[in-house]
Amino acid sequence: NAGVMQNPRHLVRRRGQEARLRCSPMKGHSHVYWYRQLPEEGLKFMVYLQKENIIDESGMPKERFSAEFPKEGPSILRIQQVVRGDSAAYFCASSLQGVQETQYFGPGTRLLVL
Amino acid sequence: AQTVTQSQPEMSVQEAETVTLSCTYDTSENNYYLFWYKQPPSRQMILVIRQEAYKQQNATENRFSVNFQKAAKSFSLKISDSQLGDTAMYFCAFTPYGSGNTGKLIFGQGTTLQVKP
């Protein structure tokens, strides 16, 4: 009974490159949340997706960031033209039905921008 | 604005003793869930305990229990018989539910707990 999977676990990019972070939810879960944790801070909500739909992107920066959760395959968080301030841990969490359901977290992807 | 405040950046406790981590929150919602998550050095986020706001009874999970005071908007975590493996950062979080809410978690800044042998 695999938990939430994220890959890569560590990602190093140079300024201006693209970063792609992947999240496979727990089996049977169709709701995915992405959070960002800056150094020495708590997690901040970015985006909430269901299969093929973005439900809430109120925490997502308006530029360079995008997310998708296709019908088949993992959810993807994409960061274009990365800057040093994007260096953080990015966590995804999945739940069975979204609201009122406990979210289970993946191990996170640590992004370092050089 | 909905916020979560953890006023203790760092705490320490001797092994086998009891420690309480504090958390307060601010919301105008009446229906919500509260959580404590643990983040050990591996940085994996692990659910410790969950409380439904409509329940008056405090949640308990083995050595972990909460003191939920809805009127005061307070949600503290008590760890009994502390173990070395409890060393971690602990995050308090809540999520309102009901019309217009999407289940996103709002986290506090965290409390780093060190259990000393």
Interface residues (C-beta under 8 A of the other chain):
Chain A: H31 Y33 Y35 E41 G42 L43 K44 F45 Y48 I55 D56 S58 G59 A89 F91 A93 S95 G98 V99 Q100 E101 T102 Q103 Y104 F105 P107 G108 R110
Chain B: V4 Y33 F35 Y37 S42 R43 Q44 M45 I46 L47 R50 F91 A93 T95 Y97 N101 T102 G103 K104 L105 I106 F107 G108 Q109 G110
